[in-house]
Amino acid sequence: MSIQLRVNPEFLQHPAYLLSLFLIASTLMIWRLERLSEGGVEGTVLGNLVMPYLSGLGNLLFVFVILRTGQSGAEVMINCLVNNATNLTLLLGLPALIWGLSLAPRGKAKKARQQAELHRLALLLTLLAIFFFGGITWALGRDGTLDFGDGLALIGLFFLWQLFHVYEVLKENVRSSGKFNPWMLVELLLLAIGGYGLYFSISGLVDWLSGIETGLISRENMGLLTGLLMALPNALLSFFYGSRGEADVVYSAQAGDAHVCIPLCVGLYAIIHPLPLPPEFTPAILMIAGVAAFHVISLALFRRLHRFSGLLLIGLYGAFLYWSA
């Protein structure tokens, strides 16, 4: 006597199941990310080098899905703009409003003060990079399209920026005499499982949206809706580390994910197909640059994001969504 388990194929394509799978896969990856943190990867290195690839994996997979389905590259740009705007306003404003985001030293010891100052300087550099990448993208797209050469330049800029963080990791590894941990292979396997779950769910949700012609939840708002969806892993990171008072990780994770979207995601699409810039590009990139400037000023002058500032950012995000919808 044999028992056979059958799963209804329609259930596997139901939007509720796909959304649940997306959240479960994202949580799995963040859980293993915390394990990496406990293993010695910490602070702004964790936020700048590790977390952006995990929290931004959905955006990267979205590029692949859009290419596979033959849809417009403008959806990729809108997806990235919405994601970046959400990261720098709502997902920094809410933790600031609830717990406050302070980069003040966690102690009076000299080493603690030095570490806090190094983290603050690294975050200022990371936020300033948003100006650089956004400005370069705007300059390359002044003709209304990003082509192969533009995409190649954007990808090159991204990996040049990442080499700086790789150098920091290797330098810290030499200082601490760190050695390769074989269990890292298990971590990579779990991350791969989570990555496949993300791909399956994103692909299914894009196919589902593509079948809806009109309305708020339809293919007309593909970039907006997927940009909000891809911000959910960042929201989990923001609230988890914000509740623990690790403001440096909260900040660097959101800014680092912005770098994955612009320039990496748009660059990857542009080297395969020309990417037409949507009308929303210029005002949205100017808003993102302005918010990044606000964060730079807050960290440079006050070493924190005050609760009232968090409230302002949340209000700005509401205005952004109203304008985008």
N, C-alpha and C positions, 0 to 999 in steps of 0.2 A: 504494500500500500504506500503510495507516494503522495506527498502533499505539495501542491504547486501554489505559489504565491503569484498572483497577477495584479499588476498595477495599471489602472486605467490611464492610457496615454493622455486623455484629455485633462486628467487631474494634474499631470506633470506640466501642463501648459497653462494652468489656471493662474491668473495674476496674483491671487492671494498666496498660492504656494510659491510662486517665483519670488515674491517680495519676502516671504519668510525665509526662503533659501538664501537670498541675498544677505539678510540680517544675520543668519546663523553662520554663513561663511565669513562674513566680516568680523563677527565676534570671535570665531576660531582664530583668525589671523591676529587679532589684537591680543587675545589671550597668550598666544605664543610670543608675541612681541614683548609682553610683560616678562616672559621667561628670559628673553634675551636681555632685557633691562637688568634682571636680577643677576645675570651672568657677567655683568660688568660694562655693558654698553649703556651709557647714561647721558643725561643732560642734553645739551644742544647737538651733540653727535648723534644721539638716538633720534632726536627730532628732525635733524637735517638730512641724515644719510639713510636711516632705516625706515622710519615711519612713513615718509612720503611715498615710497614705493608700495607699501601695503595699503595705506588709506587711499592712494591715488591709482591703485591697480584697476579699479572699476572704470576710471576715466580712460586709461590705456586700452582696456578691453572694449570700451565703447567705440573707440576709433576703429578697431578691427571689425567690430560688428557692422558699423556704418559702411566700411569698405566692402564687406562681404555682401551686404544687401543693396549696395549701389545707391545709397541715399546721398543727399547733398552734404558737402563738407561744412557748410554753414552751420549745420546742427552741431558739429564738433566744436566750433568756435563758441556758439551760444552755451553749450554744455560747460565749457571751460570757464567762460565769463561768469556764469551763474554760480559755479562751484567756488571760484575765487572770491566773488562778492560775499557768498555765504560764510566762507572761512574767516574772512577779515572783519566781518561785521557781527553777524549773529553768534557765531561759534567762539568769538572772543568776547563779545559784549555780554552774553549770558553768564559765563563763569566769572567775569569781572563784577557783574551785578550781584551774584549770589555769594561768592567767596572773596572777591577781590583778586587781582593778578599783580603780585608784588615780586620784584626781583631783588628785594633787600636781602642781605646775608642772613643765613640761618644760624647765627651765633656771632660772638664777638671776637673769635679767634682770627688771627691774621690770614690763615689759609682759607677760612670761610669767606672772608671779605674779598680776597683775591679771586677765588672761584666764582663768586657772584658777579664780580666786575668783568671777568672773562666771558661769562655767559651773556651778560648784557651787551658787551661789544659784539659778540658773535651774532646776537639777535638783531642788533642795529644793522650789521652788514647784510644779514639775510633779508631784512625788510627793504633795505636800499636796493638789493638785487631785483626786487619786484619792479622798481622804477626802470632799471636797466633792461630787463627782459621785455617788459611791456612797451617801453619806448622803442626798442629795436624792432619788435613785432609791428608796431604802428608804422615805423619808417619803411620797413620792407613791404608793407601792404598798402602804401599810399596809392598804388595803381588799382586798388580794389581786389587784388588777388595775391595769394601766396603760392609761388610755383616751386619747382624742384630745387632750384638754387637757394631760394628763401628758406625752404624747409631744412635743407642741409646745413645752412648757417645757424639756424635756431637749434638744431640738434647738437651741433658742434659746441655752441655756447653752453648748452645745458651740461654736457659731459665735461667740459672744461671746468665748470663750477663744481661738479661732483668730484673731480680730481682733487680739489682743494680739501673737501671733507674726507676723502680717502687718505690723503696725506696726514690729516689730523688723527684719524683712527690708527694708522700705522705708527705715528709718532708716540701716541699714548700706549700702544701695544709694546713698543720697545722700552718705554719707561717702566711699565708694569711687568715686563718679562712674560707677557701672556703667551699661551700655547693653544694650538688648535684643539678643540673639544670634539671628539668623535660623535657625541650626541647631537652636534649641530646638524648632522645628516638627517636625523629624525625630525628635527625642527623644520628643515627644508622640505621634507616629505609632507608634513602637516600643512605647511604653507602652500604647497602645491595642490593639496586636496582642497583647501580653502579657495585657491585661485580658480580651480576648475568649477567649483560651486558658483563663484562670482560670474564666470563666463557663461555658464548655462543659464543662470537667472537673468543676466543682462540681455543675452541673445533672445530669450523667450519674451521678456518684457518689451523689447524693441519690436519684435514681430507682432506682439499683441497691439501695441500702440499704432503700428503701421496699418492695421486693419480698421482703425477708427478714423473716419474722414474729418469730422468737424466736432467742435466742442472744446472745453477747457482741457479735458483729458483725451487727447487725440494726437495724430501725427503732426498737426499744425504746431503743437507746443512740445515736440520731441526733445529739443535741446534744453528747454526750461525744466521740464519734468525730470529728465535724466540727470541734469545738473543738481537738482534738489536731492534726488535719490543718492547720487554719489557722495553727497555731503554727509550722509548718515554715519559712515564709519568715522569721519572726522568728529562728528558730534559725540560719539562714544568716547573717543580719545580725549576730547576737550573736557567732558564732564568727569571722566575717570581721573585724569591727572589734575584737573582743577580742584576736585574735592580733596586731593592729597596735598594741595598747596604747591605743586610743582609747576609754577607759572612758566619757567623757561621751556619745559617740554610742551606745554600747551601752545605757547607762542611759536616755537620753532616748527612744530608739527603742522600748524595751519599755514605758515609762510612757506615751508618746504613743499607742501602739497600744491600750493599755488605755482611753484616752479615746475612741478611735474606737468601741470595743465598747460601753462604758457612759460616756456616754449616747447616742451617735449611733445605733448599730444598733438598740437597743431602742426609741429614740424614733421611728425611721422606721417600725418595725412598728406601734407603738402608734397612730400617727396614721391608719393604714389599718384596722387591726383591733384590738380590745381584746387586750391581752397578759396572760394569766393567769400569775402568778408561781408557779414550781414550789416544792415544799417545801424544796428545797435552797438557795433564794435567800438567806435570812437567815444561816444558818451560813457559806455560801460568801462572802458579802459581808463578814462580820465577819472571816473569815480573810484575805481580800485586804486589808482595812483594817489588820489587825495586821501583815501582812508589809510593807505600805507604811510603817507607823510604824517598823518595824525598819530599813528602808533610810534613812529620814530621820535616825534616831539615828546610824546608822553614818556617814553622810556629814557630819552636823553635828559629831560629836565626833572622828571619825578620818579624815575625807576619803577613805575607802576602804571597800571590802567585803573583809574578810579571807578568806583561804582556808578557815579553820575555819567562818566564817559561811556560806560557799558550801556547805560540806558539810551544815550544818544545814538550809539551804534545800532542798537536794536530798532530804534525809530527809523534810522536811515535805511535799514534793511527792509522794513515794511514799505517804505516809499519806493525802493528799488523793485520789489515784487509787484507793487501796483503798476509801476511804469512798464514792467516787462510783460505782464499778463495781457 
